């Protein structure tokens, strides 16, 4: 289906008859260095232990000691945001496969 003024992107017709679709769900969550990243604790539930932090899009820092080679991951402090982060190596591997429908945006660094 061609893009419309409302969607601006092509839509997938229903019923879908293409290849199988898969969810990409990282299995690792890495902690931010909250002080160096400028992320602040918003709330800390004493009953369930859930903590909520401010969300940032850039300037994020993961300490090298907390990174064990994970190439695709969530950030622990961003809870259920669904934001998936990748290392530059992962992005290069994806690009090498000819996948071009992604927009990389610098979020921070490991170190």
TORLO-102943 format. One record per residue (C-alpha): residue in one letter; residue number from 0; x, z, y. Coordinates in nm, 2 decimals, always signed. Example, Ala and Ser with C-alpha at 12.3 -4.5 7.8 and 13.67 -1.06 7.14 Angstrom:
BEGIN
{a, 0, {+1.23, +0.78, -0.45}}
{s, 1, {+1.37, +0.71, -0.11}}
***
This chain:
BEGIN
{x, 0, {+0.00, +0.00, +0.00}}
{x, 1, {+0.15, -0.09, +0.34}}
{x, 2, {+0.22, +0.18, +0.60}}
{x, 3, {-0.06, +0.27, +0.83}}
{x, 4, {-0.04, +0.41, +1.18}}
{x, 5, {-0.13, +0.74, +1.04}}
{x, 6, {+0.13, +0.76, +0.76}}
{x, 7, {+0.41, +0.53, +0.88}}
{x, 8, {+0.53, +0.53, +0.52}}
{x, 9, {+0.42, +0.33, +0.21}}
{x, 10, {+0.18, +0.51, -0.01}}
{x, 11, {+0.17, +0.52, -0.39}}
{x, 12, {-0.15, +0.36, -0.53}}
{x, 13, {-0.36, +0.57, -0.77}}
{x, 14, {-0.37, +0.56, -1.06}}
{x, 15, {+0.01, +0.55, -1.06}}
{x, 16, {+0.15, +0.30, -1.31}}
{x, 17, {+0.53, +0.32, -1.24}}
{x, 18, {+0.81, +0.51, -1.41}}
{x, 19, {+0.77, +0.89, -1.48}}
{x, 20, {+0.79, +1.11, -1.17}}
{x, 21, {+0.99, +1.43, -1.20}}
{x, 22, {+1.02, +1.74, -0.98}}
{x, 23, {+1.38, +1.82, -0.87}}
{x, 24, {+1.40, +2.20, -0.88}}
{x, 25, {+1.73, +2.37, -0.83}}
{x, 26, {+1.79, +2.67, -1.06}}
{x, 27, {+2.04, +2.85, -0.84}}
{x, 28, {+1.99, +3.04, -0.51}}
{x, 29, {+2.30, +3.11, -0.31}}
{x, 30, {+2.32, +3.39, -0.04}}
{x, 31, {+2.40, +3.31, +0.32}}
{x, 32, {+2.64, +3.52, +0.52}}
{x, 33, {+2.36, +3.63, +0.74}}
{x, 34, {+2.59, +3.77, +1.02}}
{x, 35, {+2.80, +3.45, +1.04}}
{x, 36, {+2.49, +3.23, +1.01}}
{x, 37, {+2.30, +3.41, +1.28}}
{x, 38, {+2.00, +3.47, +1.05}}
{x, 39, {+1.81, +3.79, +1.11}}
{x, 40, {+1.60, +4.01, +0.88}}
{x, 41, {+1.23, +3.99, +0.99}}
{x, 42, {+1.07, +4.22, +0.74}}
{x, 43, {+1.17, +4.43, +0.43}}
{x, 44, {+0.89, +4.54, +0.21}}
{x, 45, {+0.95, +4.89, +0.06}}
{x, 46, {+0.69, +4.83, -0.21}}
{x, 47, {+0.79, +4.50, -0.36}}
{x, 48, {+1.14, +4.46, -0.22}}
{x, 49, {+1.07, +4.12, -0.06}}
{x, 50, {+1.28, +4.04, +0.24}}
{x, 51, {+1.20, +3.78, +0.51}}
{x, 52, {+1.46, +3.62, +0.73}}
{x, 53, {+1.45, +3.39, +1.03}}
{x, 54, {+1.49, +3.02, +0.92}}
{x, 55, {+1.77, +2.81, +1.07}}
{x, 56, {+1.84, +2.44, +1.02}}
{x, 57, {+2.21, +2.44, +1.11}}
{x, 58, {+2.51, +2.67, +1.15}}
{x, 59, {+2.45, +2.81, +0.80}}
{x, 60, {+2.75, +2.97, +0.62}}
{x, 61, {+2.78, +3.05, +0.26}}
{x, 62, {+3.09, +3.26, +0.17}}
{x, 63, {+3.33, +3.08, -0.07}}
{x, 64, {+3.33, +3.39, -0.29}}
{x, 65, {+2.95, +3.34, -0.35}}
{x, 66, {+2.98, +2.97, -0.43}}
{x, 67, {+3.07, +2.88, -0.79}}
{x, 68, {+3.06, +2.50, -0.78}}
{x, 69, {+2.68, +2.46, -0.75}}
{x, 70, {+2.61, +2.12, -0.60}}
{x, 71, {+2.23, +2.15, -0.55}}
{x, 72, {+2.07, +2.48, -0.46}}
{x, 73, {+1.83, +2.69, -0.26}}
{x, 74, {+1.93, +2.95, -0.01}}
{x, 75, {+1.83, +3.30, -0.11}}
{x, 76, {+1.73, +3.42, +0.23}}
{x, 77, {+1.49, +3.13, +0.28}}
{x, 78, {+1.26, +3.25, +0.01}}
{x, 79, {+0.98, +3.01, -0.06}}
{x, 80, {+1.07, +2.75, +0.21}}
{x, 81, {+1.14, +2.49, -0.06}}
{x, 82, {+1.44, +2.36, +0.14}}
{x, 83, {+1.69, +2.21, -0.10}}
{x, 84, {+2.06, +2.20, +0.00}}
{x, 85, {+2.33, +1.98, -0.15}}
{x, 86, {+2.70, +1.97, -0.11}}
{x, 87, {+2.88, +1.66, +0.03}}
{x, 88, {+3.00, +1.57, -0.32}}
{x, 89, {+2.64, +1.56, -0.44}}
{x, 90, {+2.54, +1.35, -0.14}}
{x, 91, {+2.82, +1.10, -0.21}}
{x, 92, {+2.72, +1.08, -0.58}}
{x, 93, {+2.36, +1.00, -0.48}}
{x, 94, {+2.48, +0.74, -0.24}}
{x, 95, {+2.71, +0.58, -0.50}}
{x, 96, {+2.40, +0.52, -0.72}}
{x, 97, {+2.25, +0.32, -0.44}}
{x, 98, {+1.98, +0.57, -0.35}}
{x, 99, {+1.91, +0.52, +0.02}}
{x, 100, {+1.58, +0.68, +0.09}}
{x, 101, {+1.72, +1.02, +0.19}}
{x, 102, {+1.82, +1.15, +0.53}}
{x, 103, {+2.11, +1.39, +0.52}}
{x, 104, {+2.14, +1.64, +0.80}}
{x, 105, {+2.44, +1.87, +0.84}}
{x, 106, {+2.32, +2.23, +0.78}}
{x, 107, {+2.64, +2.43, +0.76}}
{x, 108, {+2.94, +2.50, +0.54}}
{x, 109, {+3.08, +2.69, +0.25}}
{x, 110, {+3.39, +2.89, +0.34}}
***
